[in-house]
Amino acid sequence: MTADPKALAQKSLNQTMVTNELLKRIQAEREKRAALQAKIAEVLPVTMDLLVDNDRLFPAQREEVMAKLASDEGHVAAIELLGELAKHRAAGEVDPIGQAGTEKQAQEKPAVTRGAPTADFDALPSGQKFRDILMARGT
């Protein structure tokens, strides 16, 4: 019971082709990951500087957050950081006590001028009659 040499050669060739394809895919993933790591290394320090400069992170937290975002769990860490940033407000963004962000309504009203003519709102016949009676008594 000897095995057919042609069948063994074909089986060996198939095995080699499958292994070759797997190695190509692994190499493509490594190249993709290296490009991603290079992009992270380029963007992350600038982003951390912006977060610290705009009072979104304390300077002492910079290195810890940077290491967490650069790690393999960076996606989860980024989402958690976004959640924390959404809760945070810088001191310059908060209105001082007693102001709601708009002026008082009393300041928006026009000043009353003495002696200014009033509008004629007596459009109804009853109002016109009342005005006529008042005007007749005044003379």
C-alpha positions, 0 to 999 in steps of 0.5 A, a space after each residue: 500500500 504505497 501512496 500515489 506519488 502524484 497525489 502526494 505531490 498535489 496534496 503537498 502543493 495545495 498545502 504550500 499554496 494555502 500556507 503562502 496565502 495565509 502568510 500574505 494575509 498576515 503580512 498585509 495585516 502587519 503593514 496595515 497595523 504599522 501604518 495605523 500606529 504611525 498615524 497614531 504616533 503622528 496625531 496623538 501628541 498634537 491632540 494631547 497638547 490641544 486637550 491640555 491647552 484648552 483645559 480638557 485634561 490636566 497636564 499630569 493626565 497627559 502621559 497616562 491618557 496618551 499611553 492608553 489611547 496608543 494601546 491595543 484598547 485605544 478604541 475603548 479608551 477613546 470612547 471613554 475619554 469622549 464620554 468624560 470630555 462631554 461631562 467636562 466644562 472649562 471655566 471660561 464656558 460657564 456663565 458667571 453666577 446671576 447671568 443666564 447668558 442674555 441681558 435683562 428684559 427690562 433693559 430691552 424696553 424702549 424708554 417712555 417719552 413724556 408728551 409723546 402722542 399716543 396711538 389711536 386705538 379707538 377703532 370700534 364705534 363704542 371707543 370712538 363714541 367714548 372719545 367724542 364724549 370725553 373730548 366734548 367735556 374737555 372744551 
